[in-house]
Amino acid sequence: MRCARCKRGFLLDVKFGGETFQFCGSCNSFNVLDKGFIALVDFVGGDEMVVRAARISYGKETKGVDQDKKLIKYMMEHRHGTPFEHSLFIFHVKAPIFVARQWFRHRIGSFNEISGRYVEYEDDFYIPKKLRIQHPKNKQASIYGDIPGEDELISLYEEVVRKSYEVYKRFLQAGVAREISRTILPLSLYTQFYWSVNPRSLMNFINLRASEDAQEEIREYAKRISFFFYDRMPWTFSSFVKYAFDGKSQFIQNLKEKLENL
């Protein structure tokens, strides 16, 4: 399988949190869902920046690995948040519109999204392999279960998506403006955006979106974001997992056990 982002790179299996993700080293991205991706395109700062931001209060900077790790753990445990705002992750994301709309509710960050007013959308829709039923106790959640005629329903889903795109193209060919033609397309359409976010806000995103009560599709992105966070800021991420993650997630629990001694 090839990379969904650059279309060139061959994918490598990355094991993280008890799961396996498909990673492209050519463009630093993970494939997500059936056609989506998330790539870390730039990063500034790191664990040392957290320490420097914290110690500026006393006119100091770093004090060596052991002392710096202890400081990060202390701040995370006691919820001293502002020193974690002085680094920056910039992601390139391709996700279904219904995922992006949940994502954009995380307002402490910057977003720029592809516009259907200026470009013609490709025939690019999320098609689930399995359907889910409503969770019996949680109105916000869904679970896998028996659905009569599931294969037929998925075929119907694909038919509706395909027909919507055919009508969209017909409107464009008839000269209808892109900003009107796009309104035909469903929420399963893939969109793309850039997201710039500091580590404090990133932790809030993971706290909410990696939890089991988050929609499965956005959880898949949150898990891969967790890898990038760990890769670039291992001390901060490990302290976050140990002291600040308060959701329910087997994925995070697996990481907590593995990173206990980092």
Rosetta blueprint (number, residue, H / E / L):
1 M L
2 R E
3 C L
4 A L
5 R L
6 C L
7 K L
8 R L
9 G L
10 F E
11 L E
12 L E
13 D E
14 V E
15 K E
16 F E
17 G L
18 G L
19 E E
20 T E
21 F E
22 Q E
23 F E
24 C E
25 G L
26 S L
27 C L
28 N L
29 S E
30 F E
31 N E
32 V E
33 L L
34 D L
35 K L
36 G E
37 F E
38 I E
39 A E
40 L E
41 V E
42 D E
43 F E
44 V E
45 G L
46 G L
47 D H
48 E H
49 M H
50 V H
51 V H
52 R H
53 A H
54 A H
55 R H
56 I H
57 S H
58 Y H
59 G L
60 K L
61 E L
62 T L
63 K L
64 G L
65 V H
66 D H
67 Q H
68 D H
69 K H
70 K H
71 L H
72 I H
73 K H
74 Y H
75 M H
76 M H
77 E H
78 H L
79 R L
80 H L
81 G L
82 T H
83 P H
84 F H
85 E H
86 H L
87 S L
88 L E
89 F E
90 I E
91 F E
92 H E
93 V E
94 K E
95 A E
96 P E
97 I H
98 F H
99 V H
100 A H
101 R H
102 Q H
103 W H
104 F L
105 R L
106 H L
107 R L
108 I L
109 G L
110 S E
111 F E
112 N E
113 E E
114 I L
115 S L
116 G L
117 R L
118 Y L
119 V L
120 E L
121 Y L
122 E L
123 D L
124 D L
125 F E
126 Y L
127 I L
128 P L
129 K L
130 K L
131 L L
132 R L
133 I E
134 Q E
135 H L
136 P L
137 K L
138 N L
139 K L
140 Q L
141 A L
142 S E
143 I E
144 Y L
145 G L
146 D L
147 I L
148 P L
149 G L
150 E H
151 D H
152 E H
153 L H
154 I H
155 S H
156 L H
157 Y H
158 E H
159 E H
160 V H
161 V H
162 R H
163 K H
164 S H
165 Y H
166 E H
167 V H
168 Y H
169 K H
170 R H
171 F H
172 L H
173 Q H
174 A L
175 G L
176 V L
177 A L
178 R H
179 E H
180 I H
181 S H
182 R H
183 T H
184 I H
185 L L
186 P L
187 L L
188 S L
189 L E
190 Y E
191 T E
192 Q E
193 F E
194 Y E
195 W E
196 S E
197 V E
198 N L
199 P H
200 R H
201 S H
202 L H
203 M H
204 N H
205 F H
206 I H
207 N H
208 L H
209 R H
210 A L
211 S L
212 E L
213 D L
214 A L
215 Q L
216 E H
217 E H
218 I H
219 R H
220 E H
221 Y H
222 A H
223 K H
224 R H
225 I H
226 S H
227 F H
228 F H
229 F H
230 Y H
231 D H
232 R H
233 M L
234 P H
235 W H
236 T H
237 F H
238 S H
239 S H
240 F H
241 V H
242 K H
243 Y H
244 A H
245 F L
246 D L
247 G L
248 K L
249 S L
250 Q H
251 F H
252 I H
253 Q H
254 N H
255 L H
256 K H
257 E H
258 K H
259 L L
260 E L
261 N L
262 L L
